[in-house]
Amino acid sequence: MTVDPRRALAEFLRTRRTRVRPQDVGLEPGPRRRVAGLRREELALLAGVSSDYYQRMEQGRDVRPSDQVLDAIAGALNFSAEETRHLHGLAAAARTPNRPAHAYPPEAVPVTTLRLLAATTSPALVVGRFLDVLAWNPLAGALLGAFTELPRAERNLLAMLLRPEADQACPERSGTVAELTAMLRTQVAAEPGHPRAVELVGELAVRSAEFAALWARHDVEDTTRGRMRVEHPRVGELNLDWDAYPMPGAPGPVLVVYTAEPGSLDDERLQLLAGTLEASGHSATMR
């Protein structure tokens, strides 16, 4: 994992430059191209900066690009809004690479949020900024299955989907893993030296070649809603929508709630799953 903000900025720019084809930005590819995507000189020309200045950025040297230069580079590379925000965040961190040591208190779930979890009839869980599952209600526990029995340090959504057996329960696992990795990249960029971020990325990269390849792509996402398909051993296939709600206070954990279209087959199966919980008398919110 790259902790040096200047190197992180350099790697992000390099991966994005090599993905843009010359014809995508109105340039002739020409014969004998030896590089994937744009050359540094071509990108510098499109962005209106000197080739030497841009090269120093990709080399991770001590440069302090202005917001105007960053916006020009983002425009030349056809960045999305999320990618542009990420670029500005990396550049801001690179301007002050030697930041003072920071204390990182453990992520906690307020008592009031635990009450909300217990009162919510849909599957709901609290997810930390690095995708650690901090708490869940009974229906979410039934949805997650054996994952809830893992030690606290191993309860991570991305780590769960990188397990070999995850393909059976989550048919669209690979796409979800790519999305979660991009979401994790966005969070790590905000706190590159966070001990949990360093530990998690290091462990996943060693354990999973799939994650290592995705992490090297430097994709970023700030997704707040989506759709999940689950093959549940008790009730069969479930297609659920999910929404993430930020909790009050500083950036950190979010409340994730899964719902189904009322009256749909997915809704019926979700109610059936809830019925199995009532029959077993399991009603405690876990953390």
DOMILUM-987737 format. One line per field, with one value per atom (N, C-alpha, C): residue in one letter; atom name; z negated, x negated, y negated. Coordinates in steps of 0.05 Angstrom, whole numbers, plus 5000, padded with zeros to 4 digits. Each point is the difference from the previous one (the first is absolute). Layout:
! DOMILUM-987737
code c(A	...)
site c(CA	...)
zz c(Z	...)
xx c(X	...)
yy c(Y	...)
This chain:
! DOMILUM-987737
code c(M	M	M	T	T	T	V	V	V	D	D	D	P	P	P	R	R	R	R	R	R	A	A	A	L	L	L	A	A	A	E	E	E	F	F	F	L	L	L	R	R	R	T	T	T	R	R	R	R	R	R	T	T	T	R	R	R	V	V	V	R	R	R	P	P	P	Q	Q	Q	D	D	D	V	V	V	G	G	G	L	L	L	E	E	E	P	P	P	G	G	G	P	P	P	R	R	R	R	R	R	R	R	R	V	V	V	A	A	A	G	G	G	L	L	L	R	R	R	R	R	R	E	E	E	E	E	E	L	L	L	A	A	A	L	L	L	L	L	L	A	A	A	G	G	G	V	V	V	S	S	S	S	S	S	D	D	D	Y	Y	Y	Y	Y	Y	Q	Q	Q	R	R	R	M	M	M	E	E	E	Q	Q	Q	G	G	G	R	R	R	D	D	D	V	V	V	R	R	R	P	P	P	S	S	S	D	D	D	Q	Q	Q	V	V	V	L	L	L	D	D	D	A	A	A	I	I	I	A	A	A	G	G	G	A	A	A	L	L	L	N	N	N	F	F	F	S	S	S	A	A	A	E	E	E	E	E	E	T	T	T	R	R	R	H	H	H	L	L	L	H	H	H	G	G	G	L	L	L	A	A	A	A	A	A	A	A	A	A	A	A	R	R	R	T	T	T	P	P	P	N	N	N	R	R	R	P	P	P	A	A	A	H	H	H	A	A	A	Y	Y	Y	P	P	P	P	P	P	E	E	E	A	A	A	V	V	V	P	P	P	V	V	V	T	T	T	T	T	T	L	L	L	R	R	R	L	L	L	L	L	L	A	A	A	A	A	A	T	T	T	T	T	T	S	S	S	P	P	P	A	A	A	L	L	L	V	V	V	V	V	V	G	G	G	R	R	R	F	F	F	L	L	L	D	D	D	V	V	V	L	L	L	A	A	A	W	W	W	N	N	N	P	P	P	L	L	L	A	A	A	G	G	G	A	A	A	L	L	L	L	L	L	G	G	G	A	A	A	F	F	F	T	T	T	E	E	E	L	L	L	P	P	P	R	R	R	A	A	A	E	E	E	R	R	R	N	N	N	L	L	L	L	L	L	A	A	A	M	M	M	L	L	L	L	L	L	R	R	R	P	P	P	E	E	E	A	A	A	D	D	D	Q	Q	Q	A	A	A	C	C	C	P	P	P	E	E	E	R	R	R	S	S	S	G	G	G	T	T	T	V	V	V	A	A	A	E	E	E	L	L	L	T	T	T	A	A	A	M	M	M	L	L	L	R	R	R	T	T	T	Q	Q	Q	V	V	V	A	A	A	A	A	A	E	E	E	P	P	P	G	G	G	H	H	H	P	P	P	R	R	R	A	A	A	V	V	V	E	E	E	L	L	L	V	V	V	G	G	G	E	E	E	L	L	L	A	A	A	V	V	V	R	R	R	S	S	S	A	A	A	E	E	E	F	F	F	A	A	A	A	A	A	L	L	L	W	W	W	A	A	A	R	R	R	H	H	H	D	D	D	V	V	V	E	E	E	D	D	D	T	T	T	T	T	T	R	R	R	G	G	G	R	R	R	M	M	M	R	R	R	V	V	V	E	E	E	H	H	H	P	P	P	R	R	R	V	V	V	G	G	G	E	E	E	L	L	L	N	N	N	L	L	L	D	D	D	W	W	W	D	D	D	A	A	A	Y	Y	Y	P	P	P	M	M	M	P	P	P	G	G	G	A	A	A	P	P	P	G	G	G	P	P	P	V	V	V	L	L	L	V	V	V	V	V	V	Y	Y	Y	T	T	T	A	A	A	E	E	E	P	P	P	G	G	G	S	S	S	L	L	L	D	D	D	D	D	D	E	E	E	R	R	R	L	L	L	Q	Q	Q	L	L	L	L	L	L	A	A	A	G	G	G	T	T	T	L	L	L	E	E	E	A	A	A	S	S	S	G	G	G	H	H	H	S	S	S	A	A	A	T	T	T	M	M	M	R	R	R)
site c(N	CA	C	N	CA	C	N	CA	C	N	CA	C	N	CA	C	N	CA	C	N	CA	C	N	CA	C	N	CA	C	N	CA	C	N	CA	C	N	CA	C	N	CA	C	N	CA	C	N	CA	C	N	CA	C	N	CA	C	N	CA	C	N	CA	C	N	CA	C	N	CA	C	N	CA	C	N	CA	C	N	CA	C	N	CA	C	N	CA	C	N	CA	C	N	CA	C	N	CA	C	N	CA	C	N	CA	C	N	CA	C	N	CA	C	N	CA	C	N	CA	C	N	CA	C	N	CA	C	N	CA	C	N	CA	C	N	CA	C	N	CA	C	N	CA	C	N	CA	C	N	CA	C	N	CA	C	N	CA	C	N	CA	C	N	CA	C	N	CA	C	N	CA	C	N	CA	C	N	CA	C	N	CA	C	N	CA	C	N	CA	C	N	CA	C	N	CA	C	N	CA	C	N	CA	C	N	CA	C	N	CA	C	N	CA	C	N	CA	C	N	CA	C	N	CA	C	N	CA	C	N	CA	C	N	CA	C	N	CA	C	N	CA	C	N	CA	C	N	CA	C	N	CA	C	N	CA	C	N	CA	C	N	CA	C	N	CA	C	N	CA	C	N	CA	C	N	CA	C	N	CA	C	N	CA	C	N	CA	C	N	CA	C	N	CA	C	N	CA	C	N	CA	C	N	CA	C	N	CA	C	N	CA	C	N	CA	C	N	CA	C	N	CA	C	N	CA	C	N	CA	C	N	CA	C	N	CA	C	N	CA	C	N	CA	C	N	CA	C	N	CA	C	N	CA	C	N	CA	C	N	CA	C	N	CA	C	N	CA	C	N	CA	C	N	CA	C	N	CA	C	N	CA	C	N	CA	C	N	CA	C	N	CA	C	N	CA	C	N	CA	C	N	CA	C	N	CA	C	N	CA	C	N	CA	C	N	CA	C	N	CA	C	N	CA	C	N	CA	C	N	CA	C	N	CA	C	N	CA	C	N	CA	C	N	CA	C	N	CA	C	N	CA	C	N	CA	C	N	CA	C	N	CA	C	N	CA	C	N	CA	C	N	CA	C	N	CA	C	N	CA	C	N	CA	C	N	CA	C	N	CA	C	N	CA	C	N	CA	C	N	CA	C	N	CA	C	N	CA	C	N	CA	C	N	CA	C	N	CA	C	N	CA	C	N	CA	C	N	CA	C	N	CA	C	N	CA	C	N	CA	C	N	CA	C	N	CA	C	N	CA	C	N	CA	C	N	CA	C	N	CA	C	N	CA	C	N	CA	C	N	CA	C	N	CA	C	N	CA	C	N	CA	C	N	CA	C	N	CA	C	N	CA	C	N	CA	C	N	CA	C	N	CA	C	N	CA	C	N	CA	C	N	CA	C	N	CA	C	N	CA	C	N	CA	C	N	CA	C	N	CA	C	N	CA	C	N	CA	C	N	CA	C	N	CA	C	N	CA	C	N	CA	C	N	CA	C	N	CA	C	N	CA	C	N	CA	C	N	CA	C	N	CA	C	N	CA	C	N	CA	C	N	CA	C	N	CA	C	N	CA	C	N	CA	C	N	CA	C	N	CA	C	N	CA	C	N	CA	C	N	CA	C	N	CA	C	N	CA	C	N	CA	C	N	CA	C	N	CA	C	N	CA	C	N	CA	C	N	CA	C	N	CA	C	N	CA	C	N	CA	C	N	CA	C	N	CA	C	N	CA	C	N	CA	C	N	CA	C	N	CA	C	N	CA	C	N	CA	C	N	CA	C	N	CA	C	N	CA	C	N	CA	C	N	CA	C	N	CA	C	N	CA	C	N	CA	C	N	CA	C	N	CA	C	N	CA	C	N	CA	C	N	CA	C	N	CA	C	N	CA	C	N	CA	C	N	CA	C	N	CA	C	N	CA	C	N	CA	C	N	CA	C	N	CA	C	N	CA	C	N	CA	C	N	CA	C	N	CA	C	N	CA	C	N	CA	C	N	CA	C	N	CA	C	N	CA	C	N	CA	C	N	CA	C	N	CA	C	N	CA	C	N	CA	C	N	CA	C	N	CA	C	N	CA	C	N	CA	C	N	CA	C	N	CA	C	N	CA	C	N	CA	C	N	CA	C	N	CA	C	N	CA	C	N	CA	C	N	CA	C	N	CA	C	N	CA	C	N	CA	C	N	CA	C	N	CA	C	N	CA	C	N	CA	C	N	CA	C	N	CA	C	N	CA	C	N	CA	C	N	CA	C	N	CA	C	N	CA	C	N	CA	C)
zz c(5000	5000	5000	5018	5001	4978	4982	4978	5007	5015	5008	5018	4993	5016	5028	5002	5026	5019	4989	5016	5008	4981	5007	5022	4999	5022	5026	5000	5024	5012	4983	5010	5012	4987	5010	5027	5004	5026	5021	4993	5019	5010	4981	5008	5018	4994	5016	5027	5002	5026	5019	4990	5017	5009	4989	5008	5022	5005	5019	5027	5020	5027	5014	5017	5014	5016	5013	5015	4983	4974	4982	4995	5004	4995	5025	5023	5025	5011	4991	5010	5019	5019	5018	4985	5000	4986	5011	5027	5012	4999	5016	5000	4977	4994	4981	4973	4990	4972	4981	4982	4981	4972	4996	4974	5002	4979	4999	4993	5014	4994	5011	4985	5008	4991	5016	4990	4980	4983	4981	5015	5022	5015	5011	5009	5011	4979	4977	4978	4991	4998	4991	5020	5026	5020	4998	4995	4998	4975	4978	4975	4999	5019	5000	4979	4993	4981	5014	4989	5013	4996	5019	4998	4975	4995	4977	4974	4998	4975	4996	5021	4998	4994	5012	4995	4971	4988	4971	4983	5008	4986	5000	5024	5002	4987	4995	4987	4969	4991	4971	4987	5016	4989	4987	4986	4984	5018	5011	5015	4986	5004	4987	5020	5016	5021	4989	5014	4992	5007	4989	5007	5030	5012	5029	5016	4992	5014	4996	4976	4995	5017	5001	5016	5030	5009	5028	5006	4982	5004	4999	4981	4998	5025	5012	5024	5024	5001	5022	4998	4976	4996	4999	5004	5000	4973	4978	4974	4993	4985	4988	4976	4990	4976	4977	4996	4978	5004	5024	5006	4996	5008	4996	4970	4985	4970	4989	5009	4990	5007	5025	5008	4982	4995	4982	4972	4991	4973	4998	5021	5000	5001	5017	5002	4974	4986	4975	4979	5000	4982	5008	5026	5010	4993	4996	4993	4972	4982	4973	4993	5013	4996	4972	4986	4973	4978	5000	4981	4973	4978	4973	4995	4982	4993	4990	5006	4994	4983	4981	4983	5014	5002	5013	4980	4988	4982	5015	4987	5013	5008	5023	5009	4981	4992	4981	5011	4992	5008	4976	5003	4978	4991	4975	4989	5015	5007	5015	5027	5013	5025	4997	4978	4994	4996	4987	4997	5027	5018	5026	5015	4998	5013	4990	4973	4989	5009	5005	5008	5030	5015	5030	5008	5016	5009	5024	5014	5023	4991	5016	4993	4999	4979	4997	4984	5007	4986	5001	4981	4999	5010	5020	5013	4995	4991	4995	5026	4997	5024	5018	4988	5016	5004	5000	5006	4979	4975	4978	4991	4995	4990	4970	4990	4971	4984	5013	4987	5021	4992	5019	4984	5013	4987	5007	4988	5004	5029	5015	5027	5018	4995	5014	4993	4974	4992	5015	5004	5015	5029	5010	5028	5004	4980	5002	4993	4985	4994	4982	5007	4983	4996	5017	4997	4973	4988	4974	4978	5005	4979	5000	5019	5001	4977	4992	4980	5011	4981	5008	5020	4998	5017	5029	5005	5026	5013	4987	5010	5019	5024	5020	5026	5011	5024	5023	5005	5023	4995	4976	4994	5003	4992	5002	5029	5018	5028	5015	4988	5012	4992	4983	4992	5023	5004	5022	5002	4977	5000	5006	5002	5004	5027	5020	5026	4999	4982	4998	4989	4980	4988	5014	5015	5013	5030	5017	5029	5013	4991	5013	4983	4987	4981	5012	5023	5011	5005	5010	5004	4974	4979	4974	4988	5003	4989	5013	5026	5014	4989	4996	4989	4972	4983	4972	4999	5017	5001	5007	5020	5007	4978	4985	4977	4978	4995	4980	5008	5026	5009	4994	5003	4994	4971	4982	4972	4991	5011	4992	5008	5023	5009	4980	4985	4980	4976	4993	4977	5008	5017	5010	4979	4977	4980	4977	5004	4979	4995	4975	4995	5011	4998	5010	5030	5014	5029	5009	4987	5007	4995	4977	4993	5020	5006	5017	5028	5012	5028	5002	4981	5000	4999	4982	4997	5025	5011	5024	5024	5003	5023	4999	4976	4997	5005	4990	5001	5027	5014	5024	5024	5020	5025	5014	4997	5012	4988	4973	4988	5008	5000	5007	5028	5018	5028	5000	4986	4999	4986	4979	4985	5017	5017	5017	5022	5005	5020	4991	4974	4988	5007	5003	5004	4974	5003	4977	5004	4979	5000	4973	5000	4975	5002	5001	5005	4975	5003	4977	5003	5023	5003	5022	5000	5020	4998	5012	5001	4995	4985	4992	5006	5012	5004	4983	4985	4981	5005	5000	5000	4971	4987	4972	4997	4982	4997	4989	4987	4988	5018	5014	5015	5030	5009	5028	5008	5026	5010	4989	4992	4991	5015	5012	5013	4984	4987	4981	5008	4995	5003	4973	5002	4975	5002	4977	4998	4975	5003	4977	4990	4974	4987	4981	5004	4982	4972	4980	4972	4992	4981	4991	4989	5005	4989	5022	4991	5019	5020	5023	5020	4987	5006	4988	5008	4980	5005	5014	5016	5013	4994	5001	4996	5028	5004	5026	4996	5016	4998	5027	4998	5024	5001	5023	5003	5026	5001	5025	5008	5025	5010	4986	4988	4985	5019	4990	5015	5020	5003	5019	4988	5018	4990	4981	5005	4981	4973	5000	4975	4984	5015	4987	4988	5015	4990	4976	5000	4977	4975	5004	4978	4990	5018	4992	4984	5007	4984	4973	4999	4974	4983	5013	4985	4987	5013	4988	4975	5000	4976	4977	5006	4979	4988	5018	4990	4982	5005	4984	4975	4999	4977	5000	5023	5002	5006	4981	5005	4990	4993	4989	5022	4997	5017	4992	5020	4994	5007	4986	5007	4989)
xx c(4983	5017	4983	5007	4985	5009	4982	5007	4991	4978	4990	5020	5012	5020	4990	4975	4989	4999	4992	4999	5029	5019	5027	5011	4994	5009	4987	4974	4986	5012	5006	5011	5027	5017	5027	4999	4983	4998	4990	4980	4988	5020	5016	5020	5021	5008	5021	4990	4975	4989	4998	4993	4996	5026	5023	5026	5013	4991	5012	4986	5016	4988	4998	4980	4997	5025	5013	5024	5023	4999	5021	4999	4977	4997	4993	5006	4996	4972	4983	4973	4997	4982	4994	4982	5008	4983	4972	4997	4974	4987	4981	4986	4980	4993	4979	5003	5025	5004	4990	4983	4988	5013	5019	5012	5030	5012	5029	5012	5021	5013	4984	5003	4987	4971	4983	4973	5002	4980	4999	5002	4984	4999	5028	5014	5027	5019	4999	5018	4993	4974	4992	5010	4998	5010	5030	5015	5029	5008	4984	5006	4989	4982	4989	4978	4986	4977	4975	4977	4975	4996	4987	4994	4983	4981	4983	5015	5019	5015	5018	5013	5017	4983	4977	4983	4992	4994	4993	5024	5024	5023	5002	4996	5001	4976	4979	4977	5002	5021	5004	4982	4990	4983	5016	4986	5014	5010	5024	5014	5026	5009	5024	5019	5014	5017	5024	5007	5023	5026	5022	5026	5005	4991	5005	4985	4975	4984	5013	5009	5013	5026	5015	5025	4993	4979	4992	4992	4985	4992	5024	5018	5024	5017	5001	5015	4987	4974	4985	5003	5004	5002	5029	5019	5029	5008	4991	5006	5030	5010	5026	4998	5023	5000	4986	5004	4987	4970	4991	4971	4988	5014	4990	4997	5020	4998	4977	4996	4978	4973	4998	4975	4994	5019	4996	4993	5012	4993	4971	4992	4972	4980	5007	4982	4998	5023	4999	4983	5002	4983	4971	4994	4973	4986	5016	4988	4989	5011	4990	4995	4980	4996	4991	4987	4990	5019	5024	5019	4995	5007	4995	5015	4990	5014	5028	5018	5028	5010	5016	5012	5026	5003	5024	5016	5020	5017	5016	5006	5015	5028	5009	5027	5021	5019	5020	5028	5019	5028	5015	5012	5015	5023	5007	5022	5026	5004	5024	5002	4976	5000	5007	4990	5007	5030	5013	5029	5014	4989	5011	4998	4977	4997	5020	5004	5019	5029	5006	5028	5005	4978	5003	5008	5022	5010	4986	4985	4984	4972	4986	4972	4984	4985	4985	4974	4979	4975	4984	4982	4982	4973	4990	4975	4980	4976	4979	4989	4983	4990	4983	4989	4984	5014	5027	5018	5001	4991	5004	5029	5011	5028	4999	5012	4998	5024	5023	5025	5020	5020	5021	5025	5023	5024	5004	5019	5003	5005	5016	5006	4975	4984	4974	4982	5000	4984	5009	5026	5009	4992	4999	4992	4970	4984	4971	4991	5015	4994	4976	4983	4977	4980	5002	4982	5001	5024	5004	4986	4992	4986	4970	4990	4971	4991	4975	4990	5004	5002	5005	4981	4974	4979	5003	5015	5003	5027	5017	5026	4997	4993	4996	5015	5016	5016	4983	4978	4983	4985	4990	4987	5018	5026	5020	5003	5002	5006	4975	4976	4976	4995	5017	4998	5009	4987	5006	5030	5013	5027	5020	4992	5018	5015	4988	5013	5027	5003	5025	5022	4994	5020	5005	4981	5002	4992	5020	4994	4986	5004	4987	4976	4987	4979	4978	4990	4976	5006	5024	5007	5002	5011	5003	4972	4982	4973	4986	5003	4988	5011	5026	5013	4991	4999	4991	4971	4983	4972	4997	5016	4999	5010	5020	5010	4978	4987	4978	4978	4993	4978	5007	5025	5009	4996	5008	4998	4970	4984	4972	4986	5007	4988	5003	5023	5005	4982	4992	4983	4980	4980	4982	4983	4996	4984	5015	5026	5017	4992	4995	4990	5018	5027	5018	4999	4997	4997	4975	4978	4974	5002	5011	5003	5018	5023	5020	4990	4990	4990	4977	4982	4977	5009	5019	5009	5014	5018	5015	4982	4980	4982	4984	4992	4984	5017	5025	5017	5014	5005	5017	4987	4993	4989	5022	5025	5022	5000	4998	5000	4976	4976	4976	5002	5011	5003	5020	5022	5020	4988	4985	4989	4980	4985	4981	5013	5025	5014	5007	4999	5006	5027	5020	5027	5012	5017	5012	5030	5015	5029	5009	5022	5012	5030	5005	5027	5017	5024	5019	5024	5003	5022	4993	5014	4994	5020	4993	5018	4983	5011	4985	5018	4987	5014	4987	5016	4990	5014	4986	5011	5000	5024	5001	5008	4986	5006	5028	5013	5026	5023	4998	5023	4994	4977	4994	4989	5004	4988	5014	4984	5010	4987	5016	4989	5009	4980	5006	4986	5014	4987	4988	4977	4988	4994	5002	4994	4983	4980	4982	5006	5005	5007	4977	4987	4979	5012	4985	5008	4993	5015	4994	4972	4987	4973	4979	4975	4978	5002	4987	5001	4991	5013	4993	5020	5011	5019	5025	5012	5025	5020	5026	5021	5008	4999	5007	5026	5020	5026	5007	5009	5008	5031	5011	5029	5007	5026	5010	5026	5006	5025	5024	5017	5023	5017	5008	5017	4985	4974	4985	4992	4991	4991	4977	4982	4978	5010	5021	5012	5012	5013	5012	4978	4979	4978	4986	4998	4988	5018	5026	5018	4999	4996	4997	4975	4978	4975	5005	5014	5007	5016	5018	5017	4983	4979	4983	4986	4995	4987	5020	5025	5020	5005	5000	5004	4978	4975	4977	4997	5015	4998	4975	4987	4975	5007	4994	5008	4979	4976	4980	4984	4996	4982	4971	4983	4973	4979	4978	4977	4975)
yy c(5024	4976	4975	4981	4975	4981	4993	4981	4972	4997	4974	4986	4978	4986	4993	4992	4992	5024	5023	5024	5009	4997	5007	4983	4974	4982	5008	5007	5008	5025	5020	5026	4996	4983	4995	4987	4980	4987	5019	5016	5019	5020	5012	5020	4987	4976	4987	4992	4990	4992	5024	5023	5023	5012	4991	5011	4983	4976	4982	5004	5008	5004	4973	4996	4975	4992	5019	4993	4991	5007	4991	4970	4988	4971	4985	5012	4986	5001	5018	5002	5024	4999	5022	5020	5025	5020	5001	5000	5000	5028	5005	5026	5003	5024	5007	4987	5000	4991	5021	4993	5019	4999	4982	4997	5004	5011	5002	4973	4992	4975	4976	4978	4975	5000	4986	4994	4976	4998	4978	4973	4998	4975	4992	5021	4995	4990	5012	4992	4972	4994	4973	4979	5006	4982	4995	5022	4997	4984	5004	4986	4972	4993	4973	4996	5021	4998	5010	4993	5009	5030	5012	5029	5006	4983	5004	4999	4981	4998	5025	5009	5023	5025	5002	5023	5002	4977	4999	5009	4994	5009	5031	5012	5029	5014	4985	5012	4997	4988	4997	4980	4981	4979	4978	4982	4980	4978	5004	4979	4994	4975	4991	4988	5017	4990	4984	4979	4984	5015	4990	5012	4998	4978	4996	5021	5006	5020	5028	5005	5026	5003	4979	5001	5003	4988	5003	5029	5012	5028	5018	4995	5016	4998	4976	4997	5014	4999	5013	5031	5010	5029	5009	4982	5006	5012	4988	5011	4996	5019	4997	4981	4992	4982	5013	5026	5014	5001	5005	5001	4972	4979	4973	4994	5007	4995	5016	5024	5017	4987	4990	4987	4976	4984	4976	5009	5022	5009	5011	5014	5010	4977	4980	4977	4984	4998	4986	5014	5027	5015	4999	4999	4999	4973	4979	4974	5000	5018	5002	5029	5012	5029	5008	4982	5007	4989	5010	4991	5012	4985	5011	5025	5016	5025	4994	5018	4996	5023	4994	5021	5009	5027	5011	5016	4988	5016	5021	5022	5021	4991	5010	4992	5013	4984	5009	4995	5016	4997	4989	4976	4988	5018	4997	5016	4994	4975	4992	5014	5004	5014	5030	5011	5028	5003	4980	5000	4999	4983	4998	5026	5014	5026	5020	5000	5019	4995	4974	4993	5002	5003	5001	5028	5002	5026	5011	4983	5009	5008	5016	5006	4975	4995	4976	5005	4987	5003	4974	4997	4977	5008	4985	5006	4978	5006	4980	4989	4980	4986	5018	5022	5019	5026	4999	5022	5022	4994	5018	5000	5023	5001	4998	4978	4993	5010	5001	5009	5007	5017	5008	5009	4998	5010	5030	5013	5029	5008	4984	5008	4997	4980	4997	5023	5009	5023	5025	5004	5023	4998	4976	4996	5006	4991	5003	5029	5014	5028	5003	5019	5008	4977	4980	4977	4987	5000	4988	5015	5025	5016	4996	4984	4995	4982	5001	4980	4972	4981	4972	4990	5006	4989	5010	5022	5011	4994	4984	4993	4976	5005	4979	5009	4982	5007	5009	4985	5006	5027	5004	5025	5024	4996	5021	5008	4981	5006	5010	4997	5011	5029	5011	5028	5018	5024	5017	5008	5004	5010	4978	4975	4977	5001	5013	5002	5014	5019	5015	4983	4983	4984	4973	4991	4974	5003	5005	5005	4977	4976	4977	4990	5019	4994	4984	5007	4986	4970	4994	4972	4985	5013	4988	4995	5020	4997	4976	4996	4978	4973	4999	4976	4994	5021	4996	4991	5012	4992	4971	4990	4972	4982	5010	4985	4998	5023	5001	4981	4999	4982	4971	4993	4972	4994	5019	4995	5000	5017	5001	4974	4989	4975	4977	5001	4979	5003	5025	5005	5022	4993	5021	5014	4987	5012	5013	5002	5012	5029	5008	5028	5021	4996	5021	5001	4978	5000	5014	4994	5013	5030	5008	5029	5014	4989	5013	5003	4978	5002	5019	5000	5018	5029	5006	5028	5009	4984	5008	5003	4983	5001	5026	5008	5025	5024	4999	5023	5004	4978	5002	4986	5015	4989	4983	5007	4985	4972	4998	4974	4984	5012	4986	4988	5014	4990	4977	5002	4978	4976	5004	4977	4985	5014	4987	4983	5004	4984	4972	4995	4974	4989	5018	4991	4988	4980	4988	4997	5005	4996	4991	4985	4991	5007	5026	5010	4999	4991	4999	5017	5013	5019	5020	5022	5021	5022	5023	5023	5025	5019	5024	5024	5021	5025	5021	5014	5021	5026	5022	5026	5010	4998	5007	5029	5015	5029	5006	4980	5005	4992	4977	4990	4996	5007	4998	4972	4993	4975	4976	4980	4974	4978	4982	4977	4975	4988	4979	4974	4977	4974	4992	4986	4991	4970	4987	4971	4996	4982	4994	4972	4999	4975	4992	4977	4991	4995	5008	4995	4972	4988	4972	4998	4977	4996	5000	5006	5000	5023	4998	5022	5026	5021	5026	5021	5014	5022	4990	5018	4995	5022	4993	5020	5010	5026	5012	5016	4993	5013	5014	5025	5015	5002	4995	5001	5014	5008	5013	4985	5002	4987	5013	4984	5011	5018	5023	5018	5018	4995	5016	5027	5018	5026	4997	4981	4995	4991	4984	4991	5023	5018	5024	5017	5004	5017	4987	4973	4986	5003	4999	5004	5029	5019	5028	5003	4987	5001	4988	4978	4988	5018	5016	5019	5022	5008	5021	4990	4973	4989	4999	4993	4999	5027	5021	5027	5009	4991	5008	4982	4978	4982	4983	4997	4985	4971	4981	4973	4980	5008	4982	4986	4974	4986	5006	5005	5010	4978	5002	4982	5013)
